[in-house]
């Protein structure tokens, strides 16, 4: 039964008295001085605070359980709090616990036995760097959303200081670089004293930079704040489900700065020019075009790990998956490799782990990829012979020349160095997963196929995270949209369009309309199945450019299909395939046409009832025949 008792008390000190009202004396016979609490004669309005206590059901063994709280300025506040705590106790909450959040967080992370190593490392960083310093001193029962707000406010305040520190370091860096350039310029012509002074200035600037970098820390980004909050939310949910230790999951009520996922951008010529001029990347996630990808592969063809870079580009694995791949999970005859393990890096220490369930997958190999793996295996065998007993038998597919397994971080640093040496616009190793996804989409593969290739749990993750739009895809989309809208471009038929029987395959015919400027605005457009084949027909028209020539061809073929009972299935514009200096004089459009000889519904009268039933003896005969066939198949 909820029967709280309310009383006032203060922090005044004075002579102590026992229960009978007699003074309490010390060993010397002097009155003891201490907190007189509820016996203070000044207690009343404006002096002291309200406190309460109430009894809960006895614990096991009949142990008494009393809840006490105090420090309320008004009696109404004390009553409200008493009811709140009682309701929490009746709901199963541990309202008597004095455990602090810091102890709880450490107990929680210790109890989480099934966490992946990298996930655990991230949780521990969040606990040690943020949750313990800001929330560790608060009792779990007293935790509220205001405490979380104060934590994130403090993080943003620290961010402002870290930004100022970084700006100071940037200034010191520029000063050091300028001093170094000045010192280098004195070589060969300056006097010894002048060169010595320039060197001294550089050394001083370098020492100042080194001192300025002390204590430099990364800025806590909004994305990191969200991850910290996710860690806190997971801990609070566990405490609520297991022990009813918290009234609510306060982390779910926090408002944090929004996080914008960086959109992958393609290295277009305009962006490359800007990068060459300023050294600035347009975004954190960049993707090469197919042409740039080919240039990189040509540049690294003599590198020891050429086959690895080729696999990253066309298969899209993670670096830890490639570092852990053993030869036992590769079949060059059946053209597949299986991703079933990975190497994770925690503080540069390596650990072998199984990937997430969705990441365990089998990748099909192209003939070129399989040949590359066979070539690398042959190179490994040659190195094994040369190194002899010093060769390290790791069993891994990708190794150093001496057989040692590759460190995932070393793979990233090696790739970055090769990109720098190639002179190509920079991309990260992880950006090759974006590239692999985009190339698959450019080749016409479904997003589901790309999802399975990258090892994602859903199509949405693949679509939102790892696909970017290449200029080729944008151009093809723009041209295909233009092609479906017929334009009234006047033309004259010089030779009627005729599709010969040899052009049809399974009632499908594919041919091209090639346009060329004759003179001025006069265009001639001819239809052919191949560049060197005979004309299927030709028109002439007056147009402003290749788009008018293509639109005239579309109108011509549409009219022919309507008159010949054919279906225009697909129109593809390839005007963008021409070099810039030729686009004003040529156009190219591909048409896919179908003919149908399927029966129509015209001969049918609309039925007014059910079709006549088959004779019962016929059904019985067919069933018997089926049983005889089944019996025959058994023998």
C-alpha positions in Angstrom: 0.0 0.0 0.0 1.3 3.4 -0.9 1.4 5.4 2.3 4.3 7.9 2.1 5.4 10.1 5.0 6.5 13.7 4.3 8.6 15.8 6.6 10.9 18.8 6.6 14.6 18.8 7.4 17.5 21.2 6.9 21.3 21.1 7.0 21.7 23.1 10.2 24.2 22.0 12.8 23.8 22.2 16.6 24.0 20.2 19.9 22.7 16.6 19.3 20.0 15.1 21.6 18.9 11.5 22.1 15.4 10.2 21.7 14.5 11.3 25.3 15.7 14.9 24.5 18.8 14.7 26.6 22.1 16.2 25.3 24.5 13.7 23.7 28.0 14.1 25.2 31.4 13.2 23.9 34.1 11.4 25.9 35.2 14.7 27.5 31.6 15.5 28.6 31.1 18.2 26.1 27.9 18.3 23.9 28.3 16.7 20.5 27.7 19.0 17.5 26.2 17.6 14.3 23.3 17.9 11.9 20.1 18.5 13.8 18.0 17.7 10.7 14.3 17.4 11.7 14.7 18.9 15.2 15.9 22.3 14.0 13.7 25.0 15.7 13.8 27.1 12.6 12.0 24.6 10.4 9.0 26.1 8.7 8.1 28.2 5.7 11.2 29.3 3.9 13.6 27.1 5.9 14.4 23.5 5.1 13.3 21.2 2.3 10.6 18.5 2.0 11.5 14.9 2.2 9.5 11.7 2.1 9.8 7.9 2.6 7.6 5.0 2.0 7.8 1.2 2.4 7.9 -1.3 -0.3 7.1 -5.0 0.0 9.7 -6.8 2.1 12.5 -8.5 0.2 13.4 -12.2 0.5 13.9 -13.1 4.1 11.6 -10.3 5.2 14.2 -7.6 4.8 12.7 -4.2 5.0 12.8 -2.0 1.9 12.3 1.7 2.5 12.6 4.4 -0.3 13.8 7.8 0.8 14.2 11.0 -1.2 14.6 14.6 -0.3 15.6 18.1 -1.3 12.2 19.3 -2.6 11.3 23.0 -2.3 7.5 22.3 -2.3 5.4 19.6 -0.8 3.6 19.2 -4.1 6.9 18.4 -5.8 7.7 15.8 -3.1 4.3 14.1 -3.6 4.7 14.0 -7.3 8.1 12.4 -7.1 6.9 9.9 -4.5 4.1 8.8 -6.8 6.5 8.6 -9.8 9.0 6.4 -7.8 6.2 4.1 -6.5 4.8 3.6 -9.9 8.3 2.7 -11.2 8.8 0.3 -8.4 5.4 -1.4 -9.1 6.4 -1.7 -12.8 9.5 -3.7 -11.7 12.1 -1.0 -11.6 14.9 -1.1 -9.1 14.3 2.2 -7.3 16.6 1.3 -4.4 19.8 0.9 -6.5 22.5 3.4 -6.0 24.5 2.2 -9.0 26.1 4.9 -11.1 25.9 5.1 -14.9 29.7 4.6 -15.2 29.5 1.3 -13.4 26.5 0.2 -15.4 28.1 1.0 -18.8 31.2 -1.1 -17.8 28.9 -3.9 -16.6 26.8 -3.8 -19.8 29.8 -4.0 -22.2 31.2 -6.9 -20.2 27.9 -8.8 -20.5 27.6 -8.4 -24.3 29.3 -11.6 -25.3 28.2 -11.8 -28.9 29.5 -8.5 -30.2 31.8 -8.5 -33.2 35.3 -7.4 -32.3 35.1 -4.1 -34.3 31.6 -3.3 -32.8 32.9 -3.9 -29.3 35.9 -1.7 -30.0 33.6 1.1 -31.1 31.4 0.7 -28.1 34.4 0.8 -25.7 35.7 4.0 -27.4 32.3 5.7 -27.0 32.1 4.6 -23.3 35.7 5.7 -22.4 35.8 8.9 -24.4 32.3 10.2 -23.9 29.8 8.3 -21.7 32.1 7.9 -18.6 33.4 11.5 -18.5 30.0 13.1 -19.0 27.5 10.6 -17.5 29.5 8.2 -15.3 29.0 10.1 -12.0 25.1 10.2 -12.3 23.1 7.5 -10.6 21.2 5.3 -13.0 17.9 6.1 -11.2 18.5 9.8 -11.7 19.4 9.8 -15.3 17.3 12.1 -17.5 17.3 13.4 -21.0 18.7 16.7 -19.8 21.9 15.0 -18.8 22.3 13.7 -22.4 21.7 17.1 -23.8 24.4 18.6 -21.6 26.8 15.9 -22.8 26.2 16.7 -26.5 26.4 20.4 -25.7 29.8 19.8 -24.1 30.9 17.8 -27.1 30.0 20.6 -29.5 31.9 23.1 -27.2 35.0 20.8 -27.4 34.6 20.7 -31.2 34.8 24.5 -31.4 38.1 24.4 -29.4 39.4 21.6 -31.6 38.6 23.5 -34.8 40.5 26.5 -33.5 43.4 24.2 -32.6 43.4 22.7 -36.1 43.3 26.2 -37.7 46.3 27.1 -35.6 48.1 24.0 -36.7 47.3 24.7 -40.4 48.9 28.2 -40.0 52.0 26.6 -38.4 52.1 24.1 -41.3 52.1 26.9 -43.8 54.7 28.8 -41.9 56.9 25.7 -41.8 56.5 25.0 -45.5 57.3 28.6 -46.4 60.5 28.4 -44.3 61.5 25.2 -46.0 61.0 26.7 -49.5 63.1 29.7 -48.4 65.8 27.4 -47.2 65.8 25.4 -50.4 66.1 28.5 -52.5 69.3 29.5 -50.8 71.1 26.4 -52.1 73.9 27.0 -54.6 74.1 30.8 -54.6 73.5 32.3 -51.1 76.3 33.0 -48.7 76.9 30.5 -45.9 75.6 32.8 -43.2 72.3 33.4 -45.2 71.8 29.7 -45.8 72.5 28.9 -42.2 70.0 31.5 -41.0 67.3 30.1 -43.4 68.0 26.6 -42.1 67.7 27.8 -38.5 64.4 29.5 -39.3 63.1 26.2 -40.9 64.1 24.2 -37.8 62.5 26.7 -35.5 59.2 26.6 -37.5 59.3 22.8 -37.6 59.8 22.6 -33.8 56.9 25.1 -33.4 54.7 23.0 -35.6 55.6 19.8 -33.6 54.7 21.5 -30.3 51.5 22.9 -31.8 50.3 19.4 -32.8 50.4 18.1 -29.3 47.0 17.4 -28.0 45.4 17.7 -31.5 42.2 15.7 -31.6 39.7 14.9 -34.3 36.5 16.9 -34.4 33.5 14.8 -33.3 31.3 14.9 -36.4 27.4 14.6 -36.3 27.7 11.1 -37.6 29.9 10.2 -34.7 27.4 11.8 -32.3 24.7 9.6 -33.8 26.8 6.5 -33.3 27.5 7.5 -29.6 23.8 7.9 -29.1 23.2 4.5 -30.7 25.6 3.0 -28.2 23.9 4.7 -25.3 20.5 3.6 -26.6 21.6 0.0 -26.8 22.9 0.1 -23.2 19.7 1.8 -21.8 17.5 -0.7 -23.7 19.5 -3.6 -22.2 19.1 -2.1 -18.7 15.4 -1.6 -19.1 14.7 -5.1 -20.4 17.0 -6.9 -18.0 16.6 -4.9 -14.8 14.1 -2.1 -15.2 17.0 0.1 -14.2 15.8 3.2 -16.2 12.4 4.7 -16.4 12.7 5.3 -20.2 15.3 5.0 -23.0 16.3 8.7 -22.8 18.6 8.3 -25.8 15.6 8.1 -28.1 14.4 11.5 -27.0 17.7 13.3 -27.9 17.7 15.7 -30.8 21.1 15.6 -32.7 22.4 17.5 -35.7 21.2 15.9 -38.9 23.6 13.7 -40.8 23.9 13.9 -44.6 25.3 10.8 -46.2 28.0 11.8 -48.7 26.8 11.3 -52.2 29.3 9.5 -54.5 30.4 11.8 -57.3 32.0 10.9 -60.6 35.2 12.4 -61.8 33.9 14.3 -64.8 36.3 16.4 -66.9 35.1 19.6 -65.2 35.8 18.2 -61.8 39.2 16.9 -62.8 40.1 20.4 -64.1 39.0 22.0 -60.8 41.1 19.4 -58.9 44.2 20.0 -61.0 43.8 23.8 -60.5 43.1 23.9 -56.8 43.9 20.4 -55.4 40.4 20.2 -53.9 38.2 17.0 -54.2 34.6 17.8 -55.0 33.5 15.4 -52.3 34.7 12.7 -49.9 33.5 9.8 -52.0 34.6 9.9 -55.6 34.2 7.4 -58.5 36.3 7.0 -61.6 34.7 6.8 -65.0 35.3 3.6 -67.1 38.0 5.5 -69.1 39.9 6.5 -65.9 39.5 3.0 -64.6 41.1 1.6 -67.7 44.0 4.1 -67.4 44.7 3.0 -63.8 44.7 -0.7 -64.8 47.1 0.1 -67.6 49.4 2.0 -65.2 49.5 -0.8 -62.6 49.8 -3.7 -65.0 53.4 -4.4 -63.9 52.6 -4.0 -60.2 53.0 -7.2 -58.1 49.4 -6.9 -57.0 47.8 -6.0 -60.4 45.4 -8.9 -60.1 44.3 -7.7 -56.7 43.5 -4.2 -58.0 41.6 -5.8 -60.9 39.6 -7.9 -58.5 38.7 -4.9 -56.3 37.4 -3.0 -59.4 35.3 -5.7 -60.9 34.2 -7.8 -57.9 33.8 -5.0 -55.3 35.0 -6.9 -52.2 36.0 -5.4 -48.8 39.7 -5.1 -48.1 39.4 -7.4 -45.1 37.7 -10.0 -47.2 40.5 -10.0 -49.8 43.2 -10.0 -47.2 41.7 -13.2 -45.6 40.8 -15.0 -48.9 42.5 -18.5 -49.0 43.2 -20.6 -52.1 40.9 -23.3 -50.7 37.9 -20.9 -51.4 38.8 -20.3 -55.0 37.8 -22.6 -58.0 39.5 -21.5 -61.2 37.8 -24.4 -63.1 34.3 -23.6 -61.9 34.9 -19.8 -62.1 34.0 -18.8 -58.5 35.4 -17.7 -55.3 33.7 -17.7 -51.9 33.8 -14.9 -49.3 33.5 -16.8 -46.0 36.0 -15.0 -43.7 37.6 -11.6 -43.2 40.4 -9.9 -41.3 39.5 -7.0 -39.1 41.9 -4.4 -37.8 41.6 -3.0 -34.3 44.3 -0.5 -33.3 46.4 -2.0 -36.1 46.1 -5.5 -34.5 44.7 -8.1 -36.9 41.9 -10.6 -36.0 40.2 -13.2 -38.1 36.4 -13.2 -38.0 33.5 -14.6 -40.0 31.7 -11.9 -41.9 28.1 -11.1 -41.2 25.6 -13.6 -42.5 24.6 -11.5 -45.5 28.3 -11.0 -46.4 29.0 -14.7 -46.9 28.6 -15.1 -50.6 30.0 -16.8 -53.7 31.2 -14.5 -56.5 31.2 -15.6 -60.1 34.5 -15.0 -62.0 34.8 -13.8 -65.5 37.3 -15.6 -67.7 39.6 -12.6 -67.4 39.4 -12.6 -63.6 40.1 -16.3 -63.5 43.1 -15.9 -65.8 44.3 -13.2 -63.5 44.1 -15.5 -60.4 45.9 -18.2 -62.3 48.6 -15.8 -63.3 49.0 -14.6 -59.7 49.2 -18.2 -58.5 52.0 -18.8 -61.0 53.8 -15.7 -59.8 53.5 -17.0 -56.2 54.9 -20.3 -57.2 57.9 -18.7 -58.8 58.5 -16.6 -55.7 58.2 -19.7 -53.6 61.0 -21.3 -55.5 63.2 -18.2 -55.3 62.7 -17.6 -51.6 63.1 -21.3 -50.7 62.9 -22.0 -46.9 62.4 -18.3 -46.2 59.0 -18.3 -48.0 56.0 -17.9 -45.6 53.3 -20.4 -46.3 50.2 -18.4 -45.4 47.7 -20.2 -47.7 46.3 -16.8 -48.7 45.5 -15.8 -52.2 47.0 -12.2 -51.9 50.4 -12.0 -50.3 53.7 -10.2 -50.5 56.5 -11.6 -52.6 57.8 -13.6 -49.7 54.3 -15.2 -49.0 53.4 -13.0 -46.0 49.7 -12.1 -45.7 48.7 -8.6 -46.5 47.7 -6.2 -43.8 44.3 -4.5 -44.7 45.7 -1.0 -43.9 48.8 -1.7 -46.0 46.6 -2.5 -48.9 44.8 0.9 -48.6 48.1 2.8 -48.3 49.6 0.9 -51.3 46.6 1.7 -53.4 46.7 5.4 -52.4 50.3 5.6 -53.4 49.7 4.0 -56.8 46.9 6.5 -57.5 49.3 9.3 -56.6 52.0 8.0 -58.9 49.5 7.5 -61.8 48.5 11.2 -61.7 44.8 10.2 -61.8 42.3 12.1 -59.7 42.2 10.5 -56.2 39.8 7.8 -55.0 39.9 5.7 -51.9 40.3 1.9 -51.9 36.7 1.7 -50.5 35.5 3.8 -53.3 36.2 0.9 -55.7 33.1 -0.8 -54.2 31.1 2.2 -55.5 32.8 1.8 -58.8 32.1 -2.0 -59.0 28.4 -1.4 -58.3 28.2 1.4 -60.8 29.9 -0.6 -63.5 27.5 -3.5 -62.9 24.5 -1.1 -63.3 26.1 0.4 -66.4 26.4 -3.1 -67.9 22.6 -3.5 -67.4 22.6 -5.8 -64.3 19.7 -5.6 -61.9 20.2 -4.0 -58.5 19.5 -7.3 -56.9 22.5 -8.9 -58.6 24.6 -6.0 -57.4 23.3 -6.5 -53.9 24.4 -10.1 -53.9 27.7 -9.2 -55.3 28.5 -6.7 -52.6 27.1 -8.8 -49.8 24.4 -6.4 -48.5 21.3 -7.4 -46.5 18.9 -5.4 -48.7 18.6 -3.7 -52.0 18.0 -0.4 -50.3 21.4 -0.3 -48.8 23.0 -1.1 -52.1 21.0 1.6 -53.9 21.5 4.3 -51.3 25.1 3.7 -50.4 27.2 2.1 -53.2 25.8 3.3 -56.5 26.6 6.5 -58.3 25.5 7.7 -61.7 28.1 7.7 -64.4 27.8 10.3 -67.2 27.2 7.5 -69.6 24.1 6.4 -67.7 22.8 10.0 -67.5 23.4 10.5 -71.2 21.7 7.2 -72.1 18.8 8.0 -69.8 18.4 11.5 -71.4 18.5 10.1 -74.9 16.1 7.3 -74.2 13.6 9.7 -72.7 13.8 11.9 -75.7 13.4 9.0 -78.0 10.1 7.9 -76.6 8.5 11.2 -77.5 7.8 11.4 -81.3 8.7 14.7 -82.9 7.2 16.0 -86.1 10.4 16.4 -88.2 9.4 16.7 -91.9 11.4 14.3 -94.2 11.3 12.9 -97.7 11.5 9.2 -98.3 14.1 8.5 -101.0 14.1 4.7 -100.7 11.2 3.0 -98.8 12.2 1.1 -95.7 12.2 -2.7 -96.2 13.3 -5.2 -93.5 14.6 -8.3 -95.3 13.8 -11.8 -93.9 17.5 -12.3 -93.1 17.3 -9.5 -90.5 14.7 -11.3 -88.4 15.6 -13.6 -85.6 12.8 -15.1 -83.6 10.5 -12.4 -84.9 12.9 -9.7 -83.7 14.9 -7.3 -86.0 17.6 -4.9 -85.0 19.0 -2.2 -87.3 20.5 1.2 -87.2 19.6 4.6 -88.7 22.9 6.4 -89.5 22.5 10.1 -90.3 25.1 12.3 -92.0 25.0 16.1 -92.9 25.2 16.6 -96.6 25.5 20.3 -96.8 24.1 23.2 -94.8 21.1 21.9 -92.9 20.4 19.0 -95.3 20.7 15.5 -93.7 20.6 12.0 -95.2 19.6 9.1 -93.0 20.0 5.5 -94.1 18.9 2.3 -92.3 21.4 -0.6 -92.2 21.8 -3.8 -90.1 25.6 -3.4 -90.2 27.9 -0.5 -91.2 29.0 -2.3 -94.4 25.6 -3.8 -95.3 23.2 -2.7 -98.0 20.7 0.1 -97.3 17.3 -0.9 -96.0 15.9 2.5 -96.9 16.9 6.2 -96.9 15.3 9.6 -96.1 16.4 13.2 -96.4 15.4 16.0 -94.2 16.3 19.6 -93.2 17.5 19.7 -89.6 19.4 21.9 -87.2 21.6 19.1 -85.9 22.0 15.4 -84.9 18.9 15.5 -82.6 16.7 16.5 -85.5 18.2 13.7 -87.6 17.6 11.2 -84.9 14.0 12.4 -84.4 13.3 12.2 -88.1 14.6 8.6 -88.1 12.3 7.7 -85.2 9.3 9.2 -87.0 10.2 7.3 -90.2 10.5 4.0 -88.4 7.3 4.6 -86.3 5.3 5.3 -89.5 6.7 2.1 -91.1 5.8 0.0 -88.1 2.3 1.4 -88.0 1.8 0.7 -91.7 3.3 -2.8 -91.6 1.7 -4.1 -88.4 5.0 -4.2 -86.5 5.9 -3.2 -83.0 8.6 -0.7 -82.2 10.1 -2.3 -79.0 13.1 -0.1 -78.3 14.8 3.0 -79.5 18.4 3.8 -78.4 20.3 7.0 -79.2 24.0 6.7 -79.6 24.8 10.3 -80.6 27.0 10.7 -77.6 29.4 8.0 -79.0 30.8 10.4 -81.5 33.7 12.7 -80.6 32.8 16.3 -79.8 34.1 17.6 -83.1 31.9 15.1 -85.1 28.6 15.4 -83.3 27.5 18.3 -85.4 27.7 16.2 -88.6 26.6 12.6 -87.6 23.9 10.8 -85.7 23.3 7.1 -84.9 20.1 5.5 -83.6 19.4 1.8 -83.0 15.9 0.3 -83.4 14.5 -3.0 -82.1 11.3 -4.1 -84.0 9.1 -7.1 -83.3 6.5 -8.8 -85.5 3.7 -10.9 -83.9 1.9 -13.8 -85.5 0.0 -14.8 -82.3 -3.8 -15.4 -82.6 -6.1 -12.6 -81.8 -9.4 -12.5 -79.9 -11.5 -11.4 -82.9 -12.8 -14.9 -83.9 -13.9 -15.6 -80.3 -17.5 -14.9 -79.2 -17.7 -13.8 -75.6 -18.7 -16.9 -73.6 -22.0 -16.9 -71.7 -21.4 -20.0 -69.6 -18.8 -22.5 -68.5 -16.9 -24.5 -71.2 -18.2 -28.0 -71.7 -16.9 -30.6 -69.2 -14.5 -33.3 -70.5 -16.0 -36.8 -70.5 -15.4 -38.6 -67.2 -14.1 -41.7 -68.9 -11.5 -39.5 -70.7 -10.3 -38.1 -67.4 -10.1 -41.5 -65.9 -8.2 -42.8 -68.9 -5.7 -40.0 -68.6 -5.2 -40.6 -64.9 -4.7 -44.2 -65.5 -2.1 -43.5 -68.2 -0.4 -41.1 -65.8 -0.2 -43.9 -63.2 1.2 -46.3 -65.7 3.8 -43.9 -66.8 4.8 -43.3 -63.2 5.0 -47.0 -62.6 7.1 -47.5 -65.7 9.5 -44.8 -64.6 10.0 -46.5 -61.3 11.1 -49.7 -63.1 
